[in-house]
Amino acid sequence: MSTTPKTQSATASLVAALAALDNVKANKIVKANFTAKYVSLDALLDAVKPVLLDHDLALIQTLVSQEGKVGVSTAFLHTSGERFEFGTLLVKSEGLTPQQVGGLITYVRRMSISTACGISVDLDDDGSLASGFRSATVSSVTPATPRPLTK
């Protein structure tokens, strides 16, 4: 993330929003050469946008295309005008049909949002389809007790 803080309140809003965001439950299942659960883009947006709005932040994603790759740049915009950039995620798109490129963009948007928000989706593995890899067996692990982000 890169930004030059203009106001303490914008940074405080970002920290509060990230602390308030919860992990999102998978709501879709894909069955191909493997079975994977994932969260749909609309469900992910429904989970994060209200929390961001409560902290005077908006999610901005812009489409990027360069040298046979497509992807998105993700940022949060504060009502003060301060913008928090979270970088650009690009994925190879050469040789894909328009429908595959659309699916790839949706996948990249989901991954970029969850990364920028610092959240996880349980058992998200549908990237295996785009990469051509078979899904590995996922086992459950007892999660560590989370620490609060505030003092």
N, C-alpha and C positions, 0 to 999 in steps of 0.2 A: 504494500500500500504506500502511496506517496501523496503527500500533501504538505502544504505550508500552513500551519494553523493560523487563522485570522482571529478567531475568538475562542475563548475557553469554553463557552457554552456549546459550540458546535462539537468540540471534542468530547465534552461531557455527555452530550446527547448521543453520540456514536457509542461511547462506552456503555451507557445505560441501555441502549437498544440491543447491543450485542449480548449484554448480560441477561436481558429479558427474553431473548430468543431461545426456544426449545428445539430439540431434535424433532424431526418429522417422521411419522410412520409411513412406511410404504403402503401405497394404495392400489398398485397395479402389479400384475404378474405377467411375465413374458415367457412363453414356452417355445423353444426352438430345439437346438441341440443340447440345451440346458434349460433349467427353470430358474428365473431370477425375479425377485421383488424389487420394485422401485417406486418412487413417488412421481406422479405426473407433474408437469410444469405448472398447470393451473392449481393443483393442490399445494405445491410448494409456494407459489405466489400468494395464495390465500392465507398461508401460515405466516409469511414474513412481512408482507406489505402493511398489515394493520399495526404491527409492533413498530415498524420503522416510522409510520405516520404518527403514532403516539409520541415519538421522540423527534418530530419535525424533520424526518429524513425521507427521501424518495429514492427508490432503486432506479438506476438508469443502465440500460444495456444497449450498446450499439453494435451493429453487425460490422465485421471486419473481414476483408478478403484480400489475400496477397499471395502471389506465387504458388498457385495450386492448393492453397489452404483457406479454410473459412473458420470463423470463430466469433467471439464477442469480447468487447471491453466492458467491464463492469465497474460501476461507481455508485456512491451514495451522494446525494445532493442535500445539503442542509438548507433550511429556510433562510439562513443568513447569507446564502450564496456560496458558502464553502463547499468544496467538492472533495470527496475522499475516493481516490482512484485505487482499484484493486487489481489492475493489470489486464492483460489481454491473453486469452486462451485460444490458440489456433490448432486446428487438426487438419491433416491431409485430406483433400477432397477430390483429387484427380481420379477420373475413371468412375465416379459415382453418378447415378441417375439423379435427376432433380428431387425425386422423392427421398432418396438416401441422403442427399445434402440437407433437405429439410429436417429429417430425423436427426442427423448429426448436429445441426444447429440447436435443435431442442435439447439434445443431450448435453451439449456444451453449455447452454444457458443454465440448465439445472445444476451442473457441476460447479459453474462459476458462482452462482447464487449461494449454494450451500457452503462453498469455500469462503466467500466474502463474509457470510453471516457466521462462520465458525460453527456450523451445525452439521449433523450427520443424518443420513437416512439409513434405516436398518436394512442390511443385506442388499444394498444397491450394487448390482453386478451386470446391468444390462449393457455396459460398455463392451462386454465380451462379444456381443453380436457385431458391433462396428469394427472391432479389431480382428475378428476371425478366430479368436481363441475360445477354447472350450472352458466353461465355467469350472472352477475348482470347488470342492466341497467346502462349505462354510460351516464352521462349528461355533457354538455359542461359548462366550467367555463371560465370567462374572465381572461386571463392570466395577471399576474402582469408585469409591465414594467421591463425588464431586466436591471441590472446594468452592466456597462462594467467591465471587470476583470483587466484592466490596470488603472494606475493612471492618 
